[in-house]
Amino acid sequence: MTIFEVSIEISDEEVVMGHIPSLPGCHARGSATEEAVLHLAAAVRDYHVWLADHGEAVVMPDETSIQITEVIEGTGPHHPGNRSALFRADSTAMTLVEMESSYLPRAEYMRADLLALVTELSDSALDWQPAEEAMSIRRILRHIGNSEEWYVSRIVAPASLPPQWENDADMPLFDFLAMERETAFARLRSLSSEELTRVTTPTHFTSNPGEQWTARKALRRLLEHEREHLAHIREVLSAYDEHER
């Protein structure tokens, strides 16, 4: 049996998020802790299949045991403007070697999945909204790119951010996504030893100036965020296909 340690955050909106630090980007939600843990067991299997699909040698766990090691209340569920938890695992120092061997490759797997899903979509599909207040796929993709900027900005000084980010709003969509990814990863790869290990409390570009961040938390959230929106885009596409029938 493989035991996975889980960090739980419970929002004021009664949404429970479960995160598995040893599987960067693997998380699940539920309306109660029991439901989130149940979904995590399935998420672990899906995560290993996903890694194998992208060429990683993985050992599929025969049995999975979820062990909750930490619970934080009042954070999540990761709507824009909400705080996200800083777990004990997030305070473990990140290294460039770990970033290159684990976090960044998995971010690239997600981006490959994302581009395979959206690159050939028509403008009609990109701009369709399932409801008046809902995000179109084009808006979701812009949000993904801008969020990469934001996660990097949580852990470095504003003056050290890539200058290309200052005038990116008018770039063609896919050029924008490629530029954001290239420059965000370049800045992450240049993190100093201090930036890799410190806890920051940034006051710029945030409605939660007391929220704490580390390099590990920023990378975790970058992975989780794109994974969340991959599922979001699939939902919008399914609704669009139904609408077009």
Number of C-alpha atoms within 10 A of each C-alpha: 8 11 11 20 17 21 22 25 24 23 21 12 11 15 19 26 28 26 25 23 20 11 17 20 24 20 25 23 22 18 14 13 20 12 15 20 25 15 16 26 17 12 16 21 15 14 18 19 16 16 14 14 11 16 10 11 10 11 9 15 13 8 10 16 13 16 13 16 13 14 16 17 13 16 21 22 20 17 8 11 10 16 20 21 25 20 22 12 16 20 16 15 16 19 17 16 10 10 18 13 11 13 20 18 13 20 22 14 15 20 19 12 14 19 13 11 14 19 10 10 13 10 10 9 18 21 14 20 19 15 8 8 7 12 18 20 23 19 15 18 23 17 17 20 22 18 18 23 21 17 20 21 21 24 25 21 13 13 8 9 16 15 10 10 15 8 8 17 11 7 11 9 16 16 10 19 21 13 17 23 19 11 18 21 16 12 17 20 15 11 17 12 12 10 18 21 19 17 20 17 15 19 12 13 11 15 12 15 12 12 18 18 22 26 28 27 26 20 23 22 20 23 22 21 16 23 19 14 17 22 12 15 21 15 13 21 22 11 14 17 11 9 10 7 5
